[in-house]
Amino acid sequence: MRLGVLDIGSNTVHLLLVDAHPGARPLPFASHKRPLSLVQYLEPDGSISDEGQHELTEFVLEAWEFAARHKAEDLLAFCTSAIREATNGPEVLARVKHETTVTLQELTGSEEASMTFFAVRRWHGWGAGPILNLDIGGGSFEMAFGQDELPEVATSVPLGASRLTRDWLAEDPPSARSVKELRRYIQSTLKPAVREFDGLGRANLVAGTSKTFRSLARIAGAAPSAAGPYVKRELNATDLGVWAQRISAMKAEDRLHLPGVSEARAHQLLAGALVAEAALELFKFKKLRICPWALREGLILRRLDQLVFDGPLEPAPHIAAPPAVQPRSNRTG
């Protein structure tokens, strides 16, 4: 079946269509996205402006038509911190539904972290052991740890790269003072969140999801996206520290000459690097591995799992139909 996932993030709005069925790896079919930084449309009172709501509604309509044109059988539509934390978030969701008929599901920070972790676990498998996953978005930073498919702890803090750039790094290039102040703010915000993970044990694998981590790893020498998803890509704390210093002295236009940096991300690259650097320092890890799957894939995989339980599925031709299983309450012994 063809599934669509409409992701209303803080940096981009993105529709991904995949061909998938339970037990199979989702295969990307088509994608439609637009740079739309909703954080940049925030009014002084924390509400999303009318212009921002109009841009969002226009894209949701585009995405709906794109999914219908490509015969998507199911559409998962969700939004994250940009709308979740806006003072008029409920009104924005109501307007989108009224003007497009699409209902956007608002994910909490914990749900966002959990579903991203779920995708990472499915990608790396049980052999990875305990996993710590870090994800830098435009409006928030998610962290999750666990040994199972879903994490034991999943949390979110308002340390998204776009948000921090807007609030702390107004100059281009930023002043040494503003970078220093931002480092202090990141540390003070992260420390209480990191303490939530005390006593859970040590991760065998630290994974990094999101475009920010992929860009930072590429700058530090990781393979380009053209090499495919199965190439091992890592980001070392030492390299990250060196590049954070270099990026802090560069204008946004100069960062565009770095490998893997897009125009939409160049201005917020430094803020993302500072968050990544602080996270590795506070969790006391020297490196992380880039995972190609993240929140969208987690929601797709969760939806496929639901199909298994919602009704009978036709077995693959080479597999006999399994015997019916009685509900737990009816079992004896």
N, C-alpha and C positions, 0 to 999 in steps of 0.2 A: 504494500500500500504506500501511497505518497502522503507524507506528513509535512505540514508547514509549521514553523516556529517563528513567531513575530516577537522580536526582542526590542523593547523600548528602553535603551540604555541612556546613560548620561552623556555619552560622546557621539553615539551613532544610533540610528534606528535601522534594524536589519531583519529581513525576512529570509529564512533558510528553508528550502524544500529538500527533503531527503526521501529516498526510496528505502523502505525497511519493513521487516516483519519480525515478530518475536524470535529471538535466538540468533538473529543475523546482525552483522555490523551495518549500521546506517550508512548509506552511500549518498553523498551530496548530489543533488540533481540540478538545482539552480539557486541563485541567490539574488536578492534585490536589496540594496542598502543606500543610505544617504547620510553624510555627515550632518548631524543635528545635535548640537550641544545644548541640551535643555537647561543646563546650569547657567549658560550665558543669557538665558531669557528670564532669569529670576529678578523680580522686583525687590526693592529695599525691604519690603515686609516678608520676603521669602516665598511669594506667590509666583507662579509661572504667568508671564504676560499674555495678553490676548494674541499678540503676534506669534509667540511660541506655541500657544494652543492651536492656532490656525495651521502652522507648519506641521505640527504633530498630526492633526486630523487629516491633512492632505496626504501625508505619507501613509497613514493607516488605510486610507481609501486606495491608494496605489497598490499597497501590499495585498489587500483583499482581492483586487482585480487581477493582480499578478498570480496569486494562488489559484484563483478560479480559472484563469486562462491556461494554467499548466495542470489543471485537473487534480488539485490537492484534495484528498478525501477527509482530512482532519486538519484543524488549525489551532495551535496553542498560541495564545497571545498573552504576553506578560510585560510588566514594567518593574523597574527596580528603584534605586534610591532617588533619582531625579524627581519622580512623581511622589514616591513614598514620603519624602521629607518636605515637599512643597506645602505651604500653608493652605493652598487651595486644591490639594491633590484630589479629594473626592469630587469636587466640581469639574476638574479636568477629565476624570474618568467618566463622569456622567455625560459631559459634552461629547467625548469621543464615541460613546455608545449611541447617543442620540443621533449624531451626524453620520455614523458609519455602520451602525448595528453591531460593531465588534466590541465584545466585552474584554477589557484588559484586566488580567488577574494581577493584583498587586502582591508581590512577594516581599516578605519581611527580610531583614538582613540575615537572620538565622536561616531562613528557607533558602535564600540565595546561596549562602555558604554551603549548606547541606547538599543542594542539588549539584553544585559544582564539584564538591568532594565525591559525590556519587559517580559522576562522569570520570573523574580521575581514577577512582578505584576500578571501574570497569576497564579503563584503558590499561592500567598497570597490572591488574589482577591480584590474586591473593598472595602470590609469591613476593610482592613488594613489602609485605608486613605492615606495621603501623605507618600511616602516612600523615604528614602535615601538609596541608594545601594552603597556598597564599594566592590571592587574586586581587589585583589593583584595578578598580574601575574608574569611571570618571567622577563619580560622586562619593564612593565609599570603598573601603578596603575590607575584604572578607578573609577570615582565617578559620580553618577546621582541622580537627585531628581525630583519628580513629583507627581501629583495627578491623572494622566490619565494613559493610557497604555504605552505611550511613554513619556519620561521625558521632563521637561521644560529646564533643564540644564544637559548636559552630557559632561564630560571632561576627559582628560587623561594626566598624568604626567609621566616622565621617572623614576619612583620609583619602578620598579619591583625587586623582591627579589633576583633573580639570578644576575641581572645587578649590584645591590648595593653590593652584596657579592663580586663580581669580582673586582669592582672598589675601595671598601673601607675596606673590611675585609679579607685581604690576609693571615693573621696569623691564626693559629688554636691551641688553642682558640685565639680570637682576643684580642688585647691589650685594656686596659681601655681607652687609648687616641683615638684609632681608633673608638671605639664605641661612644665616646663623640663627635668626629668630624662628624660621620655619623648622629647622632641625630640632630646636628645643620644643616647639609645639608638637611635632610628630612624636618625639620621645615621651613627652608627658601624657599624650593621648594613648599611645600604644602600651605603656607599661602596665596600667590596670587590666587591659584586655589580655595581655600575655600571661598575667598571673592566673587567669582563669584556666590555663593549661597546666598549671603546676600539679604534680602528682600523677599525671597520666602516663608517664613513661617517655621514652625517647623514640622519635620517629626513625624508621629505617630509610625513609625517602621523604625529602622535602620537594614538593612539586610547585611550580609556578604557572598559573594560568592567566590569560588576558593578553591583549595586544601589547601592553606596556612591558611586560616581562619578555615577550618575544622580541620586541625592538631592542631592549637592553642587551639581551643575549646575542642578538645579531651584531650589534655594535662591538661587543666584546669578542667577536670572532666565531660565533656559532654559524652553522650552515644556513644558507638562505632557504626561504620557503619552497623554492623551486626544487630543492633536493628531496622533497617529500616528507610526510609526517613520521616516517619510521626511523629517521636519522636522529641519533641521540644528541640533544642540545642541552648544554648546561650553562649556568651563570655563576661564576665564582665571586665571592665577597670581595676579594682583593681587586679583581678587575672592575667590579661595580664601583668600588670606592674611587679608583683612578678615573673612571669615566664620569662619575658624578662631579668631580672637581673640574674636569675638562668642559663638561656641558655647562656648568655654572658660569663659565667665562664666555660662552658663545651666545650670539643672537639666535633667535628662532630661525631666521632665514639661513643661517650657517649650518644649523643642525640638519637641514634638509639634505646636505651633502653626505651625511652619515648613512651607512647601509641600513636598510630596513626602516627608515624614518619617513613617515608620510607627512604631508602638509598639515593634515588635521591633528596630528599628534606632536608635532615639533615643539610647539610652545609649552606643552605640559610635560615634556620628557624629563626635565630636571626634577619636578615634584615627584614623579613616579619613581625616579632613581633614589631619591632621598627616603621615600617610604620603604622601598625594597631594602636599602642599606640598613635602615633602622630595624626592620623586621628580622633580618638575618642576624644582626648583632644581638638583639634581645632574646631571640630563640636559641642563640649560640650555635649557629650552623655556618659552615664555611662555603656552602654552595647549594644550589637548587637545580632541579631538572625541569625543563620546559615540557608541559603536557599539552598536546594539540586539542584535546577535548576540554570543554568547560561547561558553563551553565546551559547553553542551548542543547548540547548533546545530553546533558543530564536529564533535562525535561523530556527529550525525545525517548530516551531509554526508559524512563519512569512510565511514560505513556504506553510504551510497548509492553512493559511488565503488567500494566493494568489490563491490557487486552487479554492476557492469559487468564486472568481471574474473572473478567467480566462475562465471558461466555466461551463455549467450546471453539477450538480452532481446528481447521483441517490439518492433519499431520502431514509431514513431508512424505512424498511417495515411497521412500525407502524405510519409513518407520511405521510400525503397526500402531494403531490407536491404543493408548494406554487404558487400563481398566478404570471404571468410575471409582472415585474415592468418596467415601461417606464423610459427611461433616463430622468434625471432631466430637460434637455433643452426642452423636449417635453411636460412637465407637464403644466397644466393650473391652474389658480386660485392662 
